[in-house]
């Protein structure tokens, strides 16, 4: 039994699939459900199944996800949103390895590996009475923490290459990579949406790309200007003084081959200030 913890977008379900794929259950079903997506009454029926006539609308018997996953793995995402009544029933399944369909009076044996996931602090939820302590220790047999993307920026180039292969090259054979300044921007961004947000950014770039490489300007505006100051039409909205400053920055970057540190020294400014102005003026760094 595994508990996967991490922020949204870190790949918790992918981790669950990897656990299943590398286990002795890999040839058996992998079944997943988001527990927060269903109301409590429907979630119980989905998990354990029901018999005909168990409630209004139950026109026939239905197997639940535990039976569907028999011999394999059942992945319960957002386990922190499951109410205590269903936690008791899940606890019984983990202890006795049997389920009872809603409205049925007999039990059925199941052999399922349970993998759960959450982006919440379950110990805090115990204190609030939302998670039973005995249930917590049953699902917390082996815990895996999925680190946010900001803690593993060294993975970004690999992920970018993967997403370009997946999203761009299938549609545009000419796209063969990403420009250095664009990749640096991705490395510097804080990624509140984690890997999911990175994938969306590359998908956006695949739509807007015009050359053979994703450029700085192909990336979503909120990445290029996280504070919302990006000018929609840079050249037309700049004052004469700003236009002159923009040209000075472009010239310095060309002279230094795109090296921002050396360009900042030539311009007599800090690297941070230069970076902000590159974003403000939507300057594509040569490289």
C-alpha positions as CSV (number, residue, x, y, z in Angstrom):
1,X,0.0,0.0,0.0
2,X,1.5,3.3,-1.1
3,X,0.6,6.9,-0.4
4,X,1.9,9.5,-2.9
5,X,2.0,13.1,-1.7
6,X,2.7,16.2,-3.8
7,X,1.4,19.4,-5.2
8,X,-1.0,19.4,-8.2
9,X,0.7,18.8,-11.5
10,X,3.7,16.9,-10.1
11,X,2.7,13.6,-11.7
12,X,1.2,11.5,-8.9
13,X,-0.9,9.4,-11.2
14,X,2.2,8.8,-13.5
15,X,4.0,7.6,-10.4
16,X,1.2,5.2,-9.5
17,X,1.2,3.8,-13.0
18,X,5.0,3.3,-12.8
19,X,4.6,1.4,-9.5
20,X,2.0,-0.8,-11.1
21,X,4.0,-1.3,-14.3
22,X,7.1,-2.5,-12.3
23,X,5.2,-4.8,-10.0
24,X,4.1,-8.4,-10.3
25,X,0.6,-7.1,-11.0
26,X,1.6,-5.3,-14.2
27,X,-0.4,-7.6,-16.5
28,X,-3.5,-7.1,-14.4
29,X,-5.8,-4.0,-14.4
30,X,-4.8,-0.5,-13.3
31,X,-7.9,1.4,-12.3
32,X,-7.9,5.0,-11.3
33,X,-10.5,7.4,-9.8
34,X,-10.4,11.0,-8.5
35,X,-12.3,10.8,-5.2
36,X,-13.1,14.5,-5.2
37,X,-14.9,14.3,-8.5
38,X,-17.9,12.4,-7.2
39,X,-20.5,13.0,-4.4
40,X,-20.2,10.6,-1.5
41,X,-23.2,8.4,-2.4
42,X,-22.0,7.9,-5.9
43,X,-18.4,7.4,-4.8
44,X,-19.4,4.5,-2.6
45,X,-21.2,2.8,-5.5
46,X,-18.3,3.4,-7.8
47,X,-15.8,1.8,-5.4
48,X,-17.8,-1.1,-4.1
49,X,-20.5,-1.6,-6.7
50,X,-24.2,-2.1,-6.0
51,X,-27.0,-4.6,-6.5
52,X,-30.2,-4.1,-8.4
53,X,-32.7,-2.1,-6.3
54,X,-30.1,-0.8,-3.8
55,X,-31.3,2.7,-4.5
56,X,-33.4,4.7,-6.9
57,X,-32.0,4.2,-10.4
58,X,-30.1,1.0,-9.6
59,X,-31.7,-1.0,-12.4
60,X,-29.2,-3.8,-12.4
61,X,-26.2,-5.1,-10.6
62,X,-22.9,-3.3,-11.0
63,X,-19.4,-4.2,-10.1
64,X,-17.3,-1.6,-8.4
65,X,-13.8,-0.5,-9.0
66,X,-12.3,-2.9,-6.4
67,X,-13.7,-5.8,-8.3
68,X,-12.7,-4.3,-11.7
69,X,-9.2,-4.0,-10.4
70,X,-9.0,-7.5,-8.9
71,X,-5.5,-8.8,-9.1
72,X,-4.2,-5.4,-10.1
73,X,-3.9,-1.9,-8.7
74,X,-6.6,0.6,-7.7
75,X,-5.4,4.2,-7.6
76,X,-7.5,6.6,-5.5
77,X,-6.5,10.2,-6.2
78,X,-7.4,13.1,-3.8
79,X,-7.8,10.6,-0.9
80,X,-8.0,13.5,1.5
81,X,-11.5,14.4,0.3
82,X,-13.0,11.0,1.2
83,X,-15.4,11.3,4.1
84,X,-14.9,9.3,7.3
85,X,-17.9,6.9,6.6
86,X,-16.2,5.7,3.3
87,X,-12.9,5.7,5.1
88,X,-14.3,3.0,7.4
89,X,-15.3,0.9,4.5
90,X,-12.0,1.3,2.8
91,X,-10.3,0.4,6.1
92,X,-12.3,-2.9,6.1
93,X,-11.2,-3.7,2.6
94,X,-7.6,-3.2,3.5
95,X,-7.9,-5.3,6.6
96,X,-10.1,-8.1,5.4
97,X,-9.5,-8.1,1.7
98,X,-13.2,-8.2,0.9
99,X,-15.9,-5.8,-0.2
100,X,-19.7,-5.6,0.1
101,X,-21.7,-4.1,-2.7
102,X,-24.2,-1.4,-1.8
103,X,-27.5,-3.1,-0.9
104,X,-25.9,-6.6,-0.8
105,X,-25.7,-8.8,2.3
106,X,-22.8,-10.9,1.3
107,X,-19.1,-10.2,0.9
108,X,-16.8,-10.8,-2.0
109,X,-13.1,-11.4,-1.8
110,X,-10.8,-9.0,-3.7
111,X,-7.0,-9.0,-4.2
112,X,-6.1,-5.3,-4.9
113,X,-3.1,-3.2,-4.3
114,X,-4.2,0.2,-3.2
115,X,-2.2,3.3,-4.1
116,X,-3.6,6.6,-2.9
117,X,-2.5,10.2,-3.6
118,X,-3.1,13.7,-2.1
119,X,-1.9,17.2,-2.3
120,X,-3.1,17.9,1.3
121,X,-1.5,17.6,4.7
122,X,-3.2,14.4,6.0
123,X,-1.9,14.8,9.5
124,X,-3.5,18.3,9.7
125,X,-6.8,16.7,8.4
126,X,-6.5,14.2,11.3
127,X,-6.5,17.1,13.7
128,X,-9.5,18.6,12.0
129,X,-11.4,15.3,12.3
130,X,-11.6,14.8,8.5
131,X,-9.3,11.8,8.3
132,X,-9.5,8.9,10.7
133,X,-6.1,8.2,12.3
134,X,-6.5,4.4,11.8
135,X,-7.2,4.9,8.2
136,X,-4.2,7.2,7.8
137,X,-1.8,4.6,9.1
138,X,-3.4,1.9,6.9
139,X,-2.8,3.9,3.7
140,X,0.6,5.3,4.9
141,X,2.5,2.0,4.7
142,X,5.0,3.4,2.2
143,X,5.0,7.1,1.4
144,X,6.4,8.7,-1.7
145,X,6.9,12.5,-2.0
146,X,6.7,14.0,-5.5
147,X,8.8,17.1,-5.4
148,X,7.6,20.3,-7.1
149,X,9.3,21.3,-10.3
150,X,11.0,24.3,-8.7
151,X,13.0,21.8,-6.5
152,X,14.2,19.8,-9.6
153,X,15.0,22.4,-12.2
154,X,17.7,20.1,-13.6
155,X,14.8,17.9,-15.0
156,X,13.4,20.8,-17.0
157,X,15.6,20.4,-20.2
158,X,14.7,16.6,-20.3
159,X,11.0,17.3,-19.8
160,X,11.1,20.1,-22.5
161,X,12.7,17.7,-25.0
162,X,10.1,15.1,-24.2
163,X,7.2,17.4,-24.6
164,X,8.6,18.8,-27.9
165,X,8.9,15.3,-29.1
166,X,5.3,14.5,-28.0
167,X,3.5,17.7,-28.9
168,X,5.5,19.5,-31.7
169,X,7.3,17.0,-33.8
170,X,4.2,14.9,-34.4
171,X,2.6,17.9,-36.1
172,X,5.7,20.0,-37.2
173,X,8.6,17.9,-38.4
174,X,10.7,21.1,-38.7
175,X,10.7,21.8,-34.9
176,X,14.0,20.3,-33.6
177,X,14.5,22.0,-30.2
178,X,14.3,25.2,-28.2
179,X,16.4,28.4,-28.2
180,X,18.9,29.0,-25.4
181,X,17.1,32.1,-24.0
182,X,13.7,30.3,-24.1
183,X,15.1,27.3,-22.1
184,X,16.7,29.7,-19.6
185,X,13.4,31.4,-19.1
186,X,11.8,28.0,-18.4
187,X,14.7,27.2,-15.9
188,X,14.2,30.5,-14.1
189,X,10.4,30.3,-13.8
190,X,8.9,29.2,-10.5
191,X,6.2,26.8,-11.9
192,X,3.3,26.9,-9.5
193,X,1.5,24.4,-11.8
194,X,4.5,22.1,-11.9
195,X,5.0,19.6,-14.8
196,X,1.4,20.0,-16.0
197,X,2.0,23.8,-16.4
198,X,5.3,23.1,-18.2
199,X,3.6,20.8,-20.6
200,X,0.9,23.4,-21.3
201,X,3.6,26.0,-22.0
202,X,5.3,23.8,-24.6
203,X,2.0,23.0,-26.2
204,X,1.3,26.7,-26.5
205,X,4.7,27.2,-28.0
206,X,4.0,24.4,-30.5
207,X,1.0,26.3,-31.7
208,X,2.8,29.7,-32.1
209,X,6.3,28.5,-33.3
210,X,7.2,29.7,-36.8
211,X,10.8,28.6,-37.1
212,X,12.6,25.3,-36.5
213,X,13.2,26.1,-32.8
214,X,10.9,27.3,-30.1
215,X,11.9,30.9,-29.3
216,X,11.5,33.1,-26.3
217,X,8.6,34.9,-28.0
218,X,6.8,31.5,-28.7
219,X,6.3,30.9,-24.9
220,X,3.1,32.0,-23.1
221,X,3.1,35.8,-22.1
222,X,2.7,35.0,-18.4
223,X,6.1,33.2,-18.5
224,X,7.9,36.0,-20.2
225,X,6.3,38.6,-18.0
226,X,5.0,37.1,-14.7
227,X,4.1,40.5,-13.3
228,X,1.9,41.5,-16.2
229,X,3.9,44.3,-17.7
230,X,4.5,42.9,-21.2
231,X,3.7,45.4,-23.9
232,X,1.2,43.9,-26.4
233,X,2.8,45.7,-29.4
234,X,6.3,46.5,-28.3
235,X,7.5,48.7,-31.1
236,X,4.4,50.9,-31.5
237,X,3.9,51.5,-27.7
238,X,7.4,52.5,-26.8
239,X,8.6,56.0,-26.3
240,X,11.6,57.2,-28.3
241,X,13.8,56.9,-25.3
242,X,12.6,53.3,-24.7
243,X,13.1,52.4,-28.4
244,X,16.7,53.7,-28.1
245,X,17.2,51.6,-24.9
246,X,15.8,48.5,-26.6
247,X,18.2,48.9,-29.5
248,X,21.1,49.4,-27.0
249,X,20.2,46.1,-25.3
250,X,19.9,44.2,-28.6
251,X,23.3,45.5,-29.7
252,X,24.9,44.5,-26.4
253,X,23.4,41.1,-26.6
254,X,24.6,40.6,-30.1
255,X,28.1,41.8,-29.2
256,X,28.3,39.3,-26.3
257,X,26.7,36.4,-28.2
258,X,23.6,36.5,-25.9
259,X,25.6,36.4,-22.6
260,X,23.4,38.5,-20.3
261,X,26.0,38.9,-17.6
262,X,28.5,40.4,-20.1
263,X,25.8,42.5,-21.8
264,X,24.7,43.9,-18.4
265,X,28.4,44.9,-17.8
266,X,28.5,46.6,-21.2
267,X,25.3,48.5,-20.4
268,X,26.4,49.4,-16.9
269,X,23.4,47.7,-15.3
270,X,22.6,44.6,-13.2
271,X,21.8,41.2,-14.7
272,X,18.4,41.2,-13.0
273,X,17.5,44.7,-14.4
274,X,18.6,43.6,-17.8
275,X,16.5,40.5,-17.6
276,X,13.4,42.5,-16.7
277,X,14.0,44.9,-19.6
278,X,14.5,41.9,-22.0
279,X,11.0,40.8,-20.9
280,X,9.5,44.3,-21.1
281,X,10.8,44.9,-24.6
282,X,10.2,41.3,-25.8
283,X,13.7,40.9,-26.9
284,X,14.8,37.6,-28.4
285,X,18.3,36.7,-27.1
286,X,20.6,35.5,-29.9
287,X,22.1,32.1,-29.4
